[in-house]
Amino acid sequence: MFNNTSNFSQFFFISSILIDTSVVDVNVVKTVNLYSQYTAQFNVTNTAMRSSGAPAQIPVLPTATDLYYYVTYSDSTSITITGIDANGIMSYKVIGNTNSLSFVNIVFVIK
């Protein structure tokens, strides 16, 4: 049984994000703002459903630098992640075109 809950709530996933892999060009570095993806998914007041008594809005951390960013999955045949800066800007190169889109799983850790 897991007894140490002190760090358990310090991390969370956002829903998988899609990366456009329709144009292969290993010489071009593209970027995606992971913090913006997070705020777009969580900072909403029009959720499809919520439990009784739940607030209308999911709270979000106020700045990008409040988080550490981790890629826990990416399709290495489609993209190469080249870095993530402290503001959550992930850079990548499209190295293969399998389905024109590729999923990336992201974990955020609260500083």
Rosetta silent file (secondary structure, phi, psi, omega in degrees, C-alpha in Angstrom):
SEQUENCE: MFNNTSNFSQFFFISSILIDTSVVDVNVVKTVNLYSQYTAQFNVTNTAMRSSGAPAQIPVLPTATDLYYYVTYSDSTSITITGIDANGIMSYKVIGNTNSLSFVNIVFVIK
SCORE:     score description
SCORE:     0.000 S_00000001
   1 L     0.000  140.455  179.799    0.000    0.000    0.000 S_00000001
   2 L   -81.420  116.215 -176.863    1.213    3.505   -0.852 S_00000001
   3 L  -107.269  -20.885 -176.273    1.608    5.464    2.383 S_00000001
   4 L   -88.995   98.106 -178.623    3.679    8.482    1.394 S_00000001
   5 L   -97.701    1.431 -176.295    1.169   11.044    0.139 S_00000001
   6 L   -63.817  -33.922  179.421    3.381   14.115    0.654 S_00000001
   7 L  -103.851   -5.877 -174.170    4.583   14.117   -2.969 S_00000001
   8 H   -61.290  -42.329 -177.293    1.619   12.367   -4.530 S_00000001
   9 H   -87.607   10.084 -178.516   -0.382   15.517   -5.293 S_00000001
  10 H   -88.152   -1.149  177.968    2.682   17.364   -6.546 S_00000001
  11 E  -138.295  158.446  178.281    2.346   16.090  -10.100 S_00000001
  12 E  -160.423  156.933  175.848   -0.432   15.685  -12.668 S_00000001
  13 E   -97.686  148.179  161.509   -1.034   14.817  -16.313 S_00000001
  14 L   -97.978  167.077  175.082   -2.790   16.906  -18.875 S_00000001
  15 L   -61.632  151.728  178.575   -4.708   15.122  -21.604 S_00000001
  16 L   -53.221  142.690  176.915   -2.501   13.936  -24.445 S_00000001
  17 E  -108.692  151.262  179.523   -1.706   16.672  -26.907 S_00000001
  18 E   -96.682  136.412  176.232   -1.520   16.259  -30.658 S_00000001
  19 E  -114.825  128.965  178.978    1.562   17.274  -32.610 S_00000001
  20 E   -71.389  117.716  177.376    1.226   17.889  -36.346 S_00000001
  21 L  -117.031   24.105 -175.392    3.622   15.545  -38.148 S_00000001
  22 L   -71.952  -23.722  179.494    2.202   16.025  -41.632 S_00000001
  23 L  -118.213  111.543  179.196    5.337   17.809  -42.903 S_00000001
  24 L   -84.797  124.845  175.089    8.613   15.993  -42.309 S_00000001
  25 E  -157.918   97.813 -175.561   11.633   18.305  -42.120 S_00000001
  26 E   -68.718   -8.442  179.681   14.445   17.276  -39.793 S_00000001
  27 E   -92.918   -9.191 -176.887   16.064   20.706  -40.258 S_00000001
  28 E  -106.467  126.364  174.949   13.158   22.695  -38.814 S_00000001
  29 E   -95.993  123.397  177.931   12.662   23.009  -35.062 S_00000001
  30 E  -105.917  165.131  179.352    9.019   23.581  -34.131 S_00000001
  31 E  -134.505  156.160  171.330    7.625   24.537  -30.735 S_00000001
  32 E  -140.118  137.872 -178.945    4.532   24.001  -28.648 S_00000001
  33 E   -90.278  105.039 -176.857    3.710   25.878  -25.459 S_00000001
  34 H   -68.177  -35.847  178.107    2.923   23.220  -22.852 S_00000001
  35 H   -63.799  -41.787  177.574    1.773   25.757  -20.262 S_00000001
  36 H   -64.145  -38.082  175.941   -0.745   27.181  -22.769 S_00000001
  37 H   -61.192  -43.699  178.610   -1.960   23.655  -23.512 S_00000001
  38 H   -61.276  -50.798 -177.145   -2.440   23.129  -19.755 S_00000001
  39 H   -66.666  -32.492  177.200   -4.339   26.375  -19.184 S_00000001
  40 H   -66.256  -35.999 -179.017   -6.545   25.732  -22.220 S_00000001
  41 H   -79.874  -36.006 -172.055   -7.501   22.301  -20.858 S_00000001
  42 H  -100.086  -32.958 -174.147   -7.896   23.218  -17.181 S_00000001
  43 L   -87.601   63.809 -177.477   -8.886   26.888  -17.039 S_00000001
  44 L  -124.540  149.973  175.335  -12.413   26.353  -18.317 S_00000001
  45 L  -111.322   -5.290 -177.747  -15.807   27.200  -16.908 S_00000001
  46 L  -111.883   61.234  178.245  -17.788   25.180  -19.434 S_00000001
  47 L   -75.198  153.618  179.737  -16.950   21.606  -18.407 S_00000001
  48 L   -65.950  -35.388 -179.536  -19.074   18.771  -19.738 S_00000001
  49 L  -165.111  150.954  173.225  -19.808   17.529  -16.206 S_00000001
  50 L  -146.869  160.069 -177.883  -18.531   17.911  -12.669 S_00000001
  51 L   -73.539  160.695  178.383  -19.368   16.288   -9.358 S_00000001
  52 L   -56.176  132.136  177.696  -21.838   17.788   -6.894 S_00000001
  53 L    82.439   -5.023  179.799  -20.318   20.697   -5.027 S_00000001
  54 L   -71.825  142.726  177.057  -17.315   20.999   -7.342 S_00000001
  55 L   -60.785  155.190 -178.690  -16.269   24.552   -8.206 S_00000001
  56 L   -67.413  -25.904 -176.317  -17.252   25.773  -11.658 S_00000001
  57 L  -122.760  138.873  175.171  -13.616   26.306  -12.638 S_00000001
  58 L   -80.647  127.035 -178.954  -10.598   24.028  -12.284 S_00000001
  59 L   -70.297  145.638  175.904   -7.788   26.002  -10.639 S_00000001
  60 L  -125.233  153.985  175.332   -4.548   26.476  -12.561 S_00000001
  61 L   -70.842  140.204 -168.583   -1.129   27.599  -11.422 S_00000001
  62 L   -71.243  -25.834 -178.729   -0.673   31.269  -12.290 S_00000001
  63 L  -134.059  153.905 -179.417    2.656   31.170  -14.148 S_00000001
  64 H   -61.292  -30.828 -176.876    4.505   28.772  -16.419 S_00000001
  65 H   -81.012    2.428  173.529    7.539   28.810  -14.144 S_00000001
  66 H   -78.276   -5.036 -172.913    5.499   27.298  -11.266 S_00000001
  67 E  -127.101  154.234  162.709    5.920   23.916  -12.959 S_00000001
  68 E  -101.908  149.004 -174.932    8.513   21.423  -14.150 S_00000001
  69 E  -120.076  134.004  179.536    7.680   19.772  -17.475 S_00000001
  70 E  -133.799  136.244  169.911    8.256   16.137  -18.474 S_00000001
  71 E   -95.168  117.406  179.542    7.484   14.236  -21.658 S_00000001
  72 E   -97.787  -14.975  175.072    6.545   10.716  -20.603 S_00000001
  73 E  -156.169  137.128  166.524    5.669    9.499  -24.091 S_00000001
  74 E  -152.514  152.560  179.807    6.235   10.539  -27.670 S_00000001
  75 L   -79.539  103.709 -175.244    6.368    8.507  -30.856 S_00000001
  76 L   -69.550   -7.378  174.337   10.104    8.412  -31.563 S_00000001
  77 L   -88.388  -13.573 -179.203    9.431    7.386  -35.175 S_00000001
  78 L  -106.856  -43.044 -175.946    7.524   10.640  -35.802 S_00000001
  79 E  -135.627  155.229  170.754    9.154   13.322  -33.651 S_00000001
  80 E  -118.887  119.657  175.594   12.308   14.040  -31.725 S_00000001
  81 E   -77.401  124.161 -176.913   11.864   16.207  -28.637 S_00000001
  82 E  -102.696  -12.048  176.985   14.858   18.548  -28.588 S_00000001
  83 E   167.519  164.701  172.172   14.148   20.398  -25.340 S_00000001
  84 E  -139.217  124.902  179.480   11.753   22.021  -22.895 S_00000001
  85 L   -89.190  177.305 -175.930   12.566   25.385  -21.357 S_00000001
  86 L   -65.507  -17.473  178.331   11.570   26.676  -17.908 S_00000001
  87 L   -93.777    4.633  178.041    8.484   28.364  -19.404 S_00000001
  88 L    83.833   16.787  176.319    7.149   25.093  -20.813 S_00000001
  89 E   -85.997  111.784  179.794    8.083   25.727  -24.430 S_00000001
  90 E   -94.473  129.927  176.502    8.802   22.312  -25.907 S_00000001
  91 E  -106.820  148.098 -176.153   10.875   22.177  -29.083 S_00000001
  92 E  -157.100  161.736  173.957   10.790   19.250  -31.471 S_00000001
  93 E  -121.826  141.287  174.991   11.604   18.094  -34.980 S_00000001
  94 E   -87.984  115.891 -175.731    9.325   16.062  -37.224 S_00000001
  95 L  -109.965  -10.919  179.655   11.402   13.105  -38.388 S_00000001
  96 L  -156.906  154.196 -178.136    8.694   10.831  -39.798 S_00000001
  97 L  -120.554   93.559 -179.244    5.150   11.011  -41.080 S_00000001
  98 L   -92.015  -49.500 -176.642    3.134    8.065  -39.875 S_00000001
  99 L  -134.112    8.652 -175.767   -0.401    9.424  -39.476 S_00000001
 100 L    75.243  -11.030  173.586    0.043   13.218  -39.865 S_00000001
 101 E  -138.147  149.502  178.164   -0.516   13.572  -36.097 S_00000001
 102 E  -135.679  140.736  177.910    1.402   12.238  -33.133 S_00000001
 103 E   -86.708  145.692  173.386    0.410   12.037  -29.467 S_00000001
 104 E  -132.988  131.247  175.949    2.627   13.350  -26.691 S_00000001
 105 E  -101.002  133.246 -175.019    1.995   12.685  -22.996 S_00000001
 106 E  -124.030  137.124  171.978    3.063   15.390  -20.560 S_00000001
 107 E  -114.824  136.187  173.954    3.487   15.358  -16.783 S_00000001
 108 E  -108.321  138.214  174.237    3.678   18.561  -14.771 S_00000001
 109 E  -118.977  129.029 -179.614    5.390   18.677  -11.382 S_00000001
 110 E   -74.875  130.391  179.407    4.612   21.579   -9.071 S_00000001
 111 L   -70.587    0.000    0.000    7.770   23.346   -7.910 S_00000001
